[in-house]
């Protein structure tokens, strides 16, 4: 009998609400502890975040990524513990954008 390999769960999951008419609201999920979901967008979020004190803004130039409206599944991290994880989230968003960019037009 063949040995079964359990499926490998991704660390980050990106998506959009398929029923929303807005295409600027994106979601990310961190599927390894500490597990959470959050919204992200380029530039200041609209509508405003539910908790303006819990908004992570990317260090950089141009339209900055904002991560906000956290929904914690596990216990939330302290801000100094959360920041390195959210830097990883920015990297995951960049990778997702690269993989899902529209093909160049001819």
C-alpha positions in Angstrom: 0.0 0.0 0.0 1.3 3.4 -0.9 2.3 5.7 1.9 0.1 8.8 2.1 1.7 12.2 2.5 -0.4 14.7 4.5 -1.1 17.9 2.6 1.2 20.8 3.5 -0.7 23.8 4.7 0.5 27.2 3.5 1.8 29.6 6.0 0.1 32.6 4.4 -3.2 32.6 2.5 -4.3 35.6 0.4 -7.7 36.4 -1.0 -10.5 38.8 -1.7 -14.2 38.7 -0.9 -15.9 37.3 -4.0 -19.2 38.9 -3.2 -17.7 42.4 -2.8 -17.9 44.9 -5.6 -14.8 46.6 -4.3 -11.5 45.2 -5.6 -9.2 47.1 -3.3 -10.1 45.1 -0.1 -7.7 42.2 0.3 -7.4 39.6 3.1 -4.5 37.6 4.4 -4.5 34.7 6.8 -1.6 33.4 8.9 -2.2 29.7 9.2 0.5 28.7 11.6 0.5 29.8 15.3 -0.2 32.6 16.1 -3.1 32.2 13.6 -5.0 35.3 12.5 -6.8 37.0 9.6 -6.5 40.6 8.6 -7.4 43.0 5.8 -4.7 44.8 3.7 -4.7 47.5 1.1 -2.5 50.0 -0.6 -2.7 53.5 0.9 -4.9 54.5 3.8 -7.8 52.0 4.4 -11.4 52.9 3.4 -13.6 52.4 5.3 -11.5 53.3 8.3 -10.0 50.4 10.4 -12.1 49.2 13.3 -9.2 49.9 15.7 -7.0 52.7 14.4 -4.3 51.8 17.0 -3.8 48.4 15.4 -2.7 49.3 11.9 0.6 48.1 10.5 2.1 50.3 7.8 4.9 49.0 5.6 8.2 50.8 5.7 8.9 52.1 2.2 7.9 54.5 -0.5 4.9 55.0 -2.8 1.6 53.4 -2.0 2.3 51.7 1.3 0.6 48.5 2.3 -1.6 48.8 5.4 -2.5 45.7 7.4 -5.5 46.2 9.8 -8.7 44.7 11.3 -7.0 41.7 12.8 -9.1 38.7 13.8 -7.1 36.6 16.1 -7.6 32.9 16.3 -4.7 32.4 18.8 -3.7 34.9 21.5 -2.6 38.2 19.9 1.1 39.0 20.0 2.6 42.1 21.6 3.5 44.9 19.1 7.2 44.2 19.3 6.6 40.5 18.6 4.1 41.2 15.9 6.2 43.6 13.8 8.6 40.9 12.4 5.7 38.6 11.5 4.0 41.5 9.6 7.2 42.2 7.7 6.9 38.5 6.6 3.3 39.3 5.6 4.5 42.1 3.4 6.9 39.7 1.7 4.0 37.2 1.2 1.9 40.0 -0.3 4.7 41.0 -2.6 5.0 37.3 -3.7 1.3 37.0 -4.2 1.2 40.2 -6.3 4.1 38.9 -8.4 2.4 35.6 -9.0 -1.0 37.1 -9.8 0.0 40.1 -11.9 -1.8 40.5 -15.2 0.2 39.3 -18.1 1.9 42.0 -20.1 -0.2 43.3 -23.0 1.1 43.2 -26.6 
